[in-house]
Amino acid sequence: MDWQRYTLLGGIAAVVLALIYQWNDFQERRAPIPDRETVVREELPTSSPATQTRADNDVPQLEAQSDTAAGKSDAQRKLISVTTDVFDLLIDPRGGDIVKVALRRYEEELHTPDRPLILLNQTRDHTYIAQSGLIGQNGTDSAAGRPLFTVAETKYALKEGQDTLTVDLTLKQGETDITKRFTFHRGDYLIDVTYLVDNRSSEAWSAAMFGQIKRDDQEPPVDVGIGVSPFLGAAMHTTEENYFKQDFEDIAEKPTRETVEGGWVAMVQHYFLSAWIPPQDERNTFELRQLSGGLYRMGFTSPPVAIAPGNQGTLSAAFYAGPKDVYRLEEISPYLDLTVDYGWLWWIAKPLFGVLHFIQSHIASNWGWAIILLTVFIKALLFPLSAAGTKSMARMRKFAPQMKKLQEQYKDNRQKLAEETMKLYRREKINPMGGCLPIMLQMPVFIALYWMLTETVELRHAPWIFWIHDLSAKDPYFILPALMGLSMWFMQKLNPQPTDPTQARIMQLMPVMMTFFFLWFPAGLVLYWIANNLITIAQTWYINKQVDAGKV
């Protein structure tokens, strides 16, 4: 009996969902806990400078650079702590490198306010740091060593009512005084890095500034769904491509070197990035290269700056470490916003994000309701085309008995059956392909929306209602995917069923298959699909009534 079959299928589905839930919980509990403790390392490789290749050097080299190192090894040096409203940051006085960046406004995991997300860090088993220095004739950094700066304090904090925080590291180079200045701004993830050079010697001073991101290929933990892996690697602006990206394997296989006006170089991961932005009015050289020890270098070198005797000068760049905020990245440098990678359907995804952002900012402060309103907007935009397809499907459903009669009458004459079927289609204005049109229209939007939602950092840990505390992650109880499958099944019942038994069976299995795939999709995307199905159901029900009544 039918009730027994449905009861059995429901029981099997419940058992499968319970097993998936337990497996998911097991996977989360056995995930390794990353090492968060920052360590001090010496930047000199174990090999001597004389035997190092150019690719192995910790800093880039100019053609005429000498190997004069500054400072002695000091493994016990104390790191400089900087706290702002957005950063918990550590600076190594050896070289003035940024060796840790924790983003205070982003939790490492949901409901862990005491554990901010660590973007950059140097631990026992992980390296991701931002280095900068001076190279060339009077450079302070070389293959032989890095300078050891002095600092007035080891702890700095942005105080209430203070908009900027300045941290100065000083170095005496003969008769030349060098100050490496970090300037932090309230509410901003862009850090100004400036070298102030006071040349009190009797000879001209010359050096070029470099900035680089040094990182291993360790992947950060992500949770964006089955079969999906966000891009992890380097990106830069080149003369031929506004957004050129290489993963670590590509960099190891083929190093890249480009000289462009302005430009930038970035390390991109899911939701976040770090980037060096040199002066935009100079021709800077960028390089992506693999180093020894499993490390990679993504950096720039600016043209040398000459400072006459008795004069002062500056060399500067900016370093960004924070979320993929598309509007802020647009302001920092041309094409830097392309690191928010919407895929090949970016021309659909970017306007969709603009509409979603507008809805969330001006209509619905909750991102979940904003997604639902975006769905209504998309359905209204596509209604004239989708309604035509829905009407055609409704007519096919209305005249299905006549079509079945024709199939029985001409079951032994396929040519005559085709002719009579086409006559029926023309007479009743039925388009057999009309039902495919709504699906064909939705698929590019669905794919673009998928990439938009998976790249939108604003959705990370953004709650909706009840048990949905993170729209960027999968539903922890798989309730939304089950509702999506149920809505898809009900939507099928409103449309004509295929006459071929095999096609009919496949269509019956589609809700089950889609539910399985959607189990690991971001909750925000599943929410969109549920809203889309419910609107489609209402639209189909209304048009079916109109067709049955002969009004359309």
Backbone torsions as a table, in degrees:
resi	resn	phi	psi	omega
1	MET	NA	154.7	-175.3
2	ASP	-62.6	-40.7	-177.6
3	TRP	-64.8	-32.6	177.7
4	GLN	-68.6	-40.8	-179.8
5	ARG	-64.5	-45.1	-179.1
6	TYR	-66.9	-35.8	177.1
7	THR	-64.0	-42.8	178.7
8	LEU	-63.9	-44.9	178.8
9	LEU	-63.2	-40.0	178.2
10	GLY	-64.2	-40.1	177.8
11	GLY	-64.7	-42.2	177.9
12	ILE	-62.1	-43.5	179.5
13	ALA	-62.0	-40.4	179.5
14	ALA	-64.3	-41.7	179.1
15	VAL	-64.7	-43.5	179.3
16	VAL	-61.5	-44.7	178.7
17	LEU	-62.6	-40.1	178.6
18	ALA	-64.0	-41.7	177.9
19	LEU	-64.0	-42.6	179.0
20	ILE	-62.8	-42.1	179.9
21	TYR	-62.0	-44.5	-179.9
22	GLN	-66.5	-39.7	178.1
23	TRP	-63.7	-42.2	179.0
24	ASN	-62.6	-42.4	178.8
25	ASP	-64.6	-39.3	178.3
26	PHE	-63.9	-43.3	179.9
27	GLN	-62.6	-40.4	-179.3
28	GLU	-68.5	-37.5	-178.1
29	ARG	-72.0	-29.0	-178.1
30	ARG	-92.0	3.5	178.2
31	ALA	-65.0	135.3	-178.4
32	PRO	-67.2	145.3	177.2
33	ILE	-87.9	120.6	-177.1
34	PRO	-69.2	149.5	176.4
35	ASP	-75.4	124.5	-176.5
36	ARG	-104.6	-7.7	-174.0
37	GLU	-78.8	122.0	179.5
38	THR	-80.0	135.2	-179.8
39	VAL	-119.5	158.6	177.2
40	VAL	-96.1	131.0	178.2
41	ARG	-126.6	151.8	172.2
42	GLU	-82.8	139.7	-175.4
43	GLU	-85.0	-11.1	-179.8
44	LEU	-76.5	130.5	175.2
45	PRO	-67.2	164.3	-179.0
46	THR	-67.9	-27.5	178.1
47	SER	-79.2	158.2	-179.6
48	SER	-76.7	155.7	179.5
49	PRO	-58.2	-29.9	-177.3
50	ALA	-68.7	-27.9	-177.6
51	THR	-99.8	-1.1	-179.5
52	GLN	-75.1	142.4	169.9
53	THR	-85.9	165.9	-178.7
54	ARG	-62.4	-34.9	-179.1
55	ALA	-70.7	-22.5	-177.4
56	ASP	-86.9	-16.5	-176.6
57	ASN	-63.7	143.8	179.4
58	ASP	-73.2	-23.9	179.8
59	VAL	-125.0	152.4	177.0
60	PRO	-66.7	157.1	-176.7
61	GLN	-120.8	135.3	169.2
62	LEU	-88.0	158.0	-173.8
63	GLU	-58.1	-38.9	-173.9
64	ALA	-103.7	17.7	-175.3
65	GLN	-74.8	138.0	174.8
66	SER	-90.8	164.1	-177.5
67	ASP	-101.5	49.7	178.3
68	THR	-88.9	113.5	-177.9
69	ALA	-94.8	155.7	179.4
70	ALA	-119.1	135.5	173.1
71	GLY	85.2	158.2	178.2
72	LYS	-106.1	163.3	178.9
73	SER	-64.1	137.9	-179.8
74	ASP	-146.7	82.3	-175.5
75	ALA	-66.8	-16.9	-178.5
76	GLN	-95.7	7.9	-179.0
77	ARG	-60.3	149.7	-176.7
78	LYS	-96.2	133.5	179.2
79	LEU	-73.1	151.5	-178.7
80	ILE	-93.8	123.5	-178.2
81	SER	-95.8	131.1	178.0
82	VAL	-127.5	127.1	179.8
83	THR	-124.1	124.7	173.5
84	THR	-125.6	-173.3	178.7
85	ASP	-71.4	-16.5	179.9
86	VAL	-118.4	-15.8	-174.0
87	PHE	-122.4	145.3	152.8
88	ASP	-118.4	114.2	-165.8
89	LEU	-134.7	145.7	177.0
90	LEU	-122.4	135.3	178.0
91	ILE	-118.6	131.6	177.1
92	ASP	-87.0	122.5	178.2
93	PRO	-62.8	-22.3	173.4
94	ARG	-75.9	102.2	-179.0
95	GLY	88.1	-17.8	-176.3
96	GLY	70.0	36.9	-178.2
97	ASP	-86.9	145.5	173.2
98	ILE	-86.2	111.8	-173.3
99	VAL	-106.5	-5.8	175.2
100	LYS	-154.9	135.0	173.2
101	VAL	-135.2	116.1	173.5
102	ALA	-110.7	131.4	-177.2
103	LEU	-93.7	107.5	-171.0
104	ARG	-67.5	-25.4	-177.8
105	ARG	-88.5	0.9	-179.8
106	TYR	-127.7	123.7	178.9
107	GLU	-79.2	146.2	176.6
108	GLU	-62.1	-44.1	174.2
109	GLU	-134.3	162.6	-179.2
110	LEU	-59.9	136.4	177.7
111	HIS	64.1	36.7	173.9
112	THR	-128.6	67.4	-176.9
113	PRO	-63.0	-21.7	179.4
114	ASP	-84.1	-1.5	180.0
115	ARG	-126.6	86.6	178.0
116	PRO	-67.3	153.1	179.7
117	LEU	-65.4	127.4	178.4
118	ILE	-95.7	114.6	-179.4
119	LEU	-88.5	-55.7	176.7
120	LEU	-106.0	143.6	176.0
121	ASN	-167.9	153.4	175.7
122	GLN	-124.5	102.7	-178.5
123	THR	-115.9	-172.4	-179.4
124	ARG	-66.4	-29.6	-176.0
125	ASP	-124.0	13.1	-178.5
126	HIS	-148.0	137.2	177.8
127	THR	-129.3	122.4	174.3
128	TYR	-154.6	95.7	-174.1
129	ILE	-134.1	163.0	177.0
130	ALA	-115.8	120.3	-178.0
131	GLN	-113.6	151.8	173.9
132	SER	-153.5	155.3	-178.3
133	GLY	-175.5	-169.3	-178.7
134	LEU	-121.6	132.2	179.2
135	ILE	-131.3	162.3	179.9
136	GLY	118.2	-155.5	-173.8
137	GLN	-56.7	-47.7	-179.8
138	ASN	-115.0	26.7	-178.2
139	GLY	-65.2	149.7	179.0
140	THR	-91.5	-13.8	-176.7
141	ASP	-117.7	139.7	177.8
142	SER	-156.3	-179.7	177.8
143	ALA	-64.3	-20.4	-178.4
144	ALA	-81.7	-20.1	-180.0
145	GLY	166.4	173.0	179.5
146	ARG	-115.5	149.9	-179.4
147	PRO	-73.8	151.2	175.3
148	LEU	-105.5	108.9	-178.9
149	PHE	-81.9	157.1	171.3
150	THR	-106.9	154.8	-176.4
151	VAL	-144.0	145.5	-177.4
152	ALA	-68.0	-37.7	-179.1
153	GLU	-135.1	164.3	176.3
154	THR	-110.1	-1.0	177.4
155	LYS	-135.4	126.8	178.7
156	TYR	-129.5	145.0	179.5
157	ALA	-145.5	140.6	175.7
158	LEU	-78.8	118.1	-174.4
159	LYS	-87.4	162.7	176.6
160	GLU	-58.9	133.8	-178.9
161	GLY	82.6	-3.1	-179.8
162	GLN	-99.4	126.4	-177.2
163	ASP	-92.0	-26.4	-179.9
164	THR	-132.6	152.4	177.0
165	LEU	-131.3	128.1	-178.7
166	THR	-112.9	130.5	177.4
167	VAL	-121.4	117.1	-177.1
168	ASP	-106.8	128.4	172.0
169	LEU	-111.9	130.1	-173.5
170	THR	-115.5	152.2	-179.1
171	LEU	-148.7	134.8	176.6
172	LYS	-103.9	121.4	-178.1
173	GLN	-119.0	88.3	-174.5
174	GLY	63.6	-121.3	177.6
175	GLU	-96.3	13.2	179.4
176	THR	-110.7	129.1	176.9
177	ASP	-99.9	129.0	-178.8
178	ILE	-121.0	128.4	175.6
179	THR	-117.4	123.6	174.7
180	LYS	-98.2	113.6	-172.1
181	ARG	-111.4	126.9	172.3
182	PHE	-105.0	127.3	178.8
183	THR	-118.4	121.2	-179.0
184	PHE	-107.8	143.7	-177.6
185	HIS	-120.1	140.0	-178.7
186	ARG	-60.4	132.0	176.4
187	GLY	73.2	9.4	-175.1
188	ASP	-125.5	144.8	179.6
189	TYR	-98.7	6.9	178.7
190	LEU	-95.8	126.4	-178.6
191	ILE	-110.9	127.3	175.6
192	ASP	-85.9	128.0	178.2
193	VAL	-118.6	116.6	-173.8
194	THR	-131.4	135.0	171.4
195	TYR	-99.7	121.9	176.2
196	LEU	-103.2	116.9	-174.5
197	VAL	-113.3	122.8	176.2
198	ASP	-112.3	99.9	-176.2
199	ASN	-88.7	96.0	179.1
200	ARG	-97.3	11.1	179.9
201	SER	-85.4	177.7	179.9
202	SER	-94.3	4.2	-178.7
203	GLU	-124.0	155.7	178.9
204	ALA	-66.8	146.0	179.7
205	TRP	-111.5	137.2	-177.9
206	SER	-145.0	134.8	176.5
207	ALA	-164.3	162.5	176.6
208	ALA	-119.8	147.2	179.3
209	MET	-93.5	141.0	172.9
210	PHE	-126.2	154.6	172.7
211	GLY	-140.9	140.4	-177.5
212	GLN	-152.7	152.6	173.4
213	ILE	-107.0	123.8	178.3
214	LYS	-110.9	127.5	-173.7
215	ARG	-151.0	150.3	168.8
216	ASP	-89.2	-177.5	-175.9
217	ASP	-98.3	19.6	178.7
218	GLN	-65.7	132.5	-177.2
219	GLU	-88.1	135.6	174.9
220	PRO	-73.9	155.5	178.2
221	PRO	-67.2	133.6	177.9
222	VAL	-133.7	157.7	177.6
223	ASP	-145.8	83.5	-175.7
224	VAL	-124.2	9.8	175.6
225	GLY	117.6	165.6	-176.8
226	ILE	-70.2	135.8	173.6
227	GLY	73.4	10.9	-176.7
228	VAL	-121.2	130.9	177.5
229	SER	-131.6	110.7	-179.8
230	PRO	-61.3	153.9	-178.9
231	PHE	-64.4	135.5	175.2
232	LEU	-130.4	115.8	-179.6
233	GLY	163.5	-160.9	-174.9
234	ALA	-99.5	153.1	175.8
235	ALA	-144.0	152.7	-179.8
236	MET	-159.7	165.7	174.6
237	HIS	-97.4	127.2	-179.4
238	THR	-120.0	176.3	179.7
239	THR	-68.4	-25.8	-176.7
240	GLU	-102.6	-26.8	-177.0
241	GLU	-131.0	131.7	176.3
242	ASN	-69.0	-29.8	178.2
243	TYR	-135.4	100.0	-179.8
244	PHE	-109.3	123.8	-177.8
245	LYS	-127.1	148.9	177.2
246	GLN	-140.8	132.4	172.0
247	ASP	-81.4	179.1	-173.8
248	PHE	-65.3	-35.2	177.7
249	GLU	-64.8	-40.7	178.4
250	ASP	-63.8	-41.4	-179.9
251	ILE	-64.4	-42.6	179.8
252	ALA	-64.1	-36.1	-178.2
253	GLU	-77.1	-38.8	-176.0
254	LYS	-146.2	98.5	176.7
255	PRO	-61.4	153.5	-178.0
256	THR	-122.6	137.9	177.1
257	ARG	-140.2	124.6	-176.0
258	GLU	-139.4	145.6	173.5
259	THR	-120.3	120.2	-176.4
260	VAL	-138.4	162.2	173.6
261	GLU	-76.1	123.9	-177.5
262	GLY	71.2	-120.1	175.5
263	GLY	87.0	-179.8	179.4
264	TRP	-163.2	162.6	174.7
265	VAL	-139.4	136.8	-172.0
266	ALA	-137.3	154.4	168.9
267	MET	-108.6	116.9	-169.9
268	VAL	-109.8	134.5	171.3
269	GLN	-141.9	-177.6	-176.3
270	HIS	-63.6	121.6	176.4
271	TYR	74.0	-21.6	-172.5
272	PHE	-133.9	161.9	176.0
273	LEU	-156.6	162.1	167.7
274	SER	-125.2	148.3	-175.1
275	ALA	-155.0	141.4	169.9
276	TRP	-98.1	131.8	178.5
277	ILE	-123.5	100.0	179.5
278	PRO	-75.9	176.2	178.1
279	PRO	-53.1	132.0	-174.0
280	GLN	-82.6	-7.0	179.5
281	ASP	-103.4	14.9	179.7
282	GLU	-125.6	158.1	175.2
283	ARG	-88.9	112.2	-175.6
284	ASN	-108.7	148.8	178.7
285	THR	-103.4	128.9	-178.0
286	PHE	-114.4	148.0	-176.8
287	GLU	-145.1	135.6	171.3
288	LEU	-118.5	120.5	-173.2
289	ARG	-151.5	147.2	174.0
290	GLN	-87.0	136.0	175.5
291	LEU	-101.2	177.7	174.7
292	SER	-75.5	162.7	177.0
293	GLY	76.2	18.8	177.4
294	GLY	75.6	20.2	179.2
295	LEU	-104.7	160.1	180.0
296	TYR	-130.9	146.3	-179.6
297	ARG	-118.6	128.1	176.4
298	MET	-125.6	104.3	-172.2
299	GLY	-150.8	-178.5	179.6
300	PHE	-135.5	159.3	170.8
301	THR	-134.8	127.4	179.0
302	SER	-90.9	163.7	178.7
303	PRO	-62.0	149.9	178.3
304	PRO	-61.2	147.3	176.9
305	VAL	-114.8	128.1	179.3
306	ALA	-103.1	133.0	179.3
307	ILE	-123.1	119.9	-176.5
308	ALA	-67.9	158.8	177.9
309	PRO	-56.0	137.1	177.7
310	GLY	77.3	8.5	-178.1
311	ASN	-115.7	169.9	177.9
312	GLN	-120.9	154.1	179.7
313	GLY	-155.7	170.5	-179.5
314	THR	-134.4	150.9	169.9
315	LEU	-130.8	132.9	-172.2
316	SER	-145.8	161.6	173.8
317	ALA	-160.1	176.9	178.0
318	ALA	-129.1	147.1	179.1
319	PHE	-125.6	127.7	179.5
320	TYR	-109.5	132.3	175.5
321	ALA	-142.2	104.1	-176.4
322	GLY	177.5	-159.3	-176.1
323	PRO	-75.4	161.2	174.6
324	LYS	-80.7	73.1	177.4
325	ASP	-86.2	103.1	-170.3
326	VAL	-59.6	-37.3	-177.3
327	TYR	-73.6	-37.2	177.5
328	ARG	-70.6	-39.6	179.8
329	LEU	-65.4	-33.3	176.1
330	GLU	-60.9	-35.7	-178.1
331	GLU	-74.2	-30.1	-172.1
332	ILE	-74.7	-47.7	-176.7
333	SER	-159.1	146.3	178.2
334	PRO	-57.4	133.8	174.8
335	TYR	71.8	1.4	177.0
336	LEU	-66.6	-26.4	178.8
337	ASP	-67.6	-14.9	178.7
338	LEU	-70.5	-11.4	173.4
339	THR	-65.2	-19.0	168.3
340	VAL	-80.1	90.1	-166.3
341	ASP	-87.4	106.6	179.7
342	TYR	-92.0	5.9	178.6
343	GLY	79.7	-168.6	-173.4
344	TRP	-72.9	-14.2	176.0
345	LEU	-98.9	32.4	-178.6
346	TRP	-59.7	-31.1	-177.5
347	TRP	-68.9	-16.0	170.9
348	ILE	-97.2	-42.1	-174.5
349	ALA	-65.4	-40.6	-176.5
350	LYS	-66.2	-46.3	174.2
351	PRO	-61.5	-35.1	177.7
352	LEU	-62.1	-41.1	178.0
353	PHE	-65.8	-38.1	177.9
354	GLY	-60.2	-42.8	178.6
355	VAL	-67.4	-44.2	179.5
356	LEU	-60.6	-43.8	-179.8
357	HIS	-64.3	-39.6	179.0
358	PHE	-64.6	-44.4	-180.0
359	ILE	-61.7	-45.2	-177.8
360	GLN	-66.9	-33.1	-176.6
361	SER	-80.1	-32.2	-171.1
362	HIS	-117.3	-17.7	-174.6
363	ILE	-120.7	-58.3	-177.3
364	ALA	-123.2	112.3	-177.9
365	SER	-69.7	-21.6	178.2
366	ASN	-84.3	129.1	-176.1
367	TRP	-66.9	-29.2	178.1
368	GLY	-65.0	-47.9	176.8
369	TRP	-65.5	-32.1	177.5
370	ALA	-63.5	-38.4	177.8
371	ILE	-64.6	-41.0	179.1
372	ILE	-64.3	-43.0	178.3
373	LEU	-67.1	-33.7	174.7
374	LEU	-63.4	-38.9	177.7
375	THR	-61.4	-43.5	177.7
376	VAL	-61.2	-41.5	179.2
377	PHE	-62.2	-45.3	-179.2
378	ILE	-64.8	-43.5	179.8
379	LYS	-64.1	-38.4	177.9
380	ALA	-66.5	-36.4	-179.5
381	LEU	-67.4	-38.1	-176.9
382	LEU	-94.6	1.4	-173.9
383	PHE	-57.4	-46.2	-178.3
384	PRO	-56.0	-37.9	-179.0
385	LEU	-80.0	-44.1	-177.8
386	SER	-68.6	-32.1	179.6
387	ALA	-63.6	-37.6	178.6
388	ALA	-61.9	-42.5	177.9
389	GLY	-67.1	-38.5	179.4
390	THR	-65.8	-39.3	177.2
391	LYS	-62.6	-41.2	179.3
392	SER	-63.7	-41.3	177.9
393	MET	-65.7	-37.5	179.0
394	ALA	-64.5	-39.1	178.7
395	ARG	-66.7	-38.7	177.2
396	MET	-62.2	-39.7	178.1
397	ARG	-65.5	-39.5	-178.6
398	LYS	-66.3	-39.0	-175.6
399	PHE	-101.0	17.1	177.7
400	ALA	-59.5	-39.3	177.6
401	PRO	-60.3	-39.8	179.0
402	GLN	-65.4	-39.4	179.5
403	MET	-66.0	-38.6	178.8
404	LYS	-66.1	-36.2	178.1
405	LYS	-64.5	-40.9	177.7
406	LEU	-63.2	-40.1	179.9
407	GLN	-63.7	-38.5	178.3
408	GLU	-72.2	-36.2	-177.3
409	GLN	-71.0	-38.1	-176.1
410	TYR	-116.6	37.6	-177.2
411	LYS	-66.7	-20.9	179.8
412	ASP	-101.2	3.0	-178.6
413	ASN	-135.0	88.5	-174.7
414	ARG	-64.8	-35.9	179.9
415	GLN	-64.5	-45.2	179.6
416	LYS	-66.4	-36.6	177.9
417	LEU	-62.8	-42.2	179.0
418	ALA	-64.2	-41.5	-179.7
419	GLU	-63.3	-46.7	-178.1
420	GLU	-68.2	-34.5	178.1
421	THR	-65.3	-41.8	179.2
422	MET	-66.4	-35.5	176.3
423	LYS	-63.1	-41.5	178.3
424	LEU	-63.7	-41.3	179.5
425	TYR	-61.2	-44.7	-177.5
426	ARG	-68.4	-41.4	-177.0
427	ARG	-65.7	-38.9	-176.0
428	GLU	-100.3	7.6	177.7
429	LYS	57.3	50.7	178.9
430	ILE	-104.1	130.5	174.6
431	ASN	-108.3	106.3	-175.5
432	PRO	-61.9	-22.6	178.4
433	MET	-93.7	-0.8	-176.5
434	GLY	-62.8	-32.9	179.7
435	GLY	-68.3	-21.3	178.7
436	CYS	-77.7	-22.9	-175.2
437	LEU	-60.3	-47.4	178.8
438	PRO	-58.7	-39.8	180.0
439	ILE	-66.4	-43.9	-179.8
440	MET	-63.0	-35.5	178.0
441	LEU	-70.5	-35.8	-175.4
442	GLN	-77.4	-30.9	-172.7
443	MET	-60.6	-48.5	176.8
444	PRO	-60.7	-38.7	178.1
445	VAL	-65.1	-42.0	179.8
446	PHE	-62.3	-46.0	-179.8
447	ILE	-64.4	-45.1	179.1
448	ALA	-62.6	-41.3	179.6
449	LEU	-66.2	-36.9	178.2
450	TYR	-58.6	-50.9	-179.3
451	TRP	-67.8	-34.9	178.6
452	MET	-63.7	-45.7	-178.6
453	LEU	-68.8	-35.5	179.9
454	THR	-74.8	-19.5	179.3
455	GLU	-99.4	-8.2	-175.4
456	THR	-84.6	105.8	-176.8
457	VAL	-66.4	-23.9	179.4
458	GLU	-62.8	-23.4	179.5
459	LEU	-83.9	-13.6	-179.8
460	ARG	-63.7	120.9	-178.7
461	HIS	61.8	22.0	177.0
462	ALA	-86.5	124.1	-177.8
463	PRO	-83.7	161.2	169.7
464	TRP	-114.2	-96.8	177.3
465	ILE	-139.1	160.7	174.4
466	PHE	53.8	-118.3	-173.0
467	TRP	-85.9	-6.8	-178.9
468	ILE	-87.5	100.0	-178.8
469	HIS	-102.3	-8.8	-178.5
470	ASP	-148.3	105.6	-178.4
471	LEU	-71.5	-15.7	-179.8
472	SER	-87.8	-9.5	-179.5
473	ALA	-110.1	167.3	178.9
474	LYS	-68.8	155.2	176.0
475	ASP	-62.8	120.6	-175.9
476	PRO	-64.6	-24.9	-179.6
477	TYR	-109.2	3.7	176.7
478	PHE	58.9	27.2	179.6
479	ILE	-74.3	-44.0	179.9
480	LEU	-61.5	-45.0	176.2
481	PRO	-59.8	-37.4	178.8
482	ALA	-65.5	-40.7	177.4
483	LEU	-66.0	-35.5	177.5
484	MET	-63.3	-44.9	178.6
485	GLY	-63.3	-39.9	179.0
486	LEU	-64.6	-43.1	178.7
487	SER	-65.3	-35.3	178.4
488	MET	-67.4	-39.8	178.1
489	TRP	-63.9	-43.5	-179.2
490	PHE	-66.6	-35.9	179.6
491	MET	-65.3	-36.7	177.6
492	GLN	-63.4	-33.9	-177.7
493	LYS	-67.3	-20.4	179.4
494	LEU	-85.3	-10.2	-178.5
495	ASN	-106.9	157.2	178.3
496	PRO	-63.9	139.3	-179.0
497	GLN	-85.4	144.8	177.5
498	PRO	-59.7	142.0	179.4
499	THR	-75.7	-26.2	178.9
500	ASP	-76.5	126.7	-177.2
501	PRO	-59.3	-37.6	-179.7
502	THR	-66.2	-46.0	177.8
503	GLN	-62.4	-38.6	179.2
504	ALA	-63.0	-41.3	179.8
505	ARG	-65.7	-40.0	178.3
506	ILE	-62.9	-42.8	179.4
507	MET	-63.5	-35.7	178.4
508	GLN	-66.7	-31.3	-179.3
509	LEU	-81.7	-17.6	-176.2
510	MET	-56.2	-47.0	178.6
511	PRO	-58.3	-37.1	179.8
512	VAL	-67.2	-46.3	-179.8
513	MET	-63.5	-44.9	-179.6
514	MET	-65.4	-37.3	176.6
515	THR	-60.3	-42.7	179.4
516	PHE	-60.8	-47.3	-179.7
517	PHE	-64.6	-37.6	-176.5
518	PHE	-75.1	-8.8	179.3
519	LEU	-56.6	-35.1	-175.5
520	TRP	-104.9	5.0	178.8
521	PHE	-76.8	152.4	175.9
522	PRO	-55.6	140.7	-177.4
523	ALA	-58.3	-34.3	179.2
524	GLY	-62.4	-37.8	179.3
525	LEU	-71.4	-40.7	178.0
526	VAL	-64.2	-38.3	177.8
527	LEU	-60.9	-42.1	176.7
528	TYR	-59.6	-44.5	-175.8
529	TRP	-68.8	-36.3	176.3
530	ILE	-63.9	-48.0	179.6
531	ALA	-60.7	-40.9	178.5
532	ASN	-62.1	-43.3	179.4
533	ASN	-64.8	-42.8	-178.3
534	LEU	-64.8	-40.4	177.2
535	ILE	-65.8	-39.9	178.7
536	THR	-64.4	-39.9	178.0
537	ILE	-61.0	-46.5	179.7
538	ALA	-63.0	-42.1	179.8
539	GLN	-65.2	-43.6	-179.8
540	THR	-65.6	-43.5	179.2
541	TRP	-59.9	-43.2	-179.5
542	TYR	-65.3	-45.8	-178.4
543	ILE	-67.5	-37.8	176.7
544	ASN	-59.3	-42.5	178.2
545	LYS	-62.8	-40.3	179.9
546	GLN	-66.1	-41.4	-179.8
547	VAL	-67.9	-44.7	180.0
548	ASP	-61.5	-32.0	-180.0
549	ALA	-84.2	-2.5	179.6
550	GLY	73.6	20.0	-178.2
551	LYS	-87.4	-15.6	177.1
552	VAL	-134.3	NA	NA
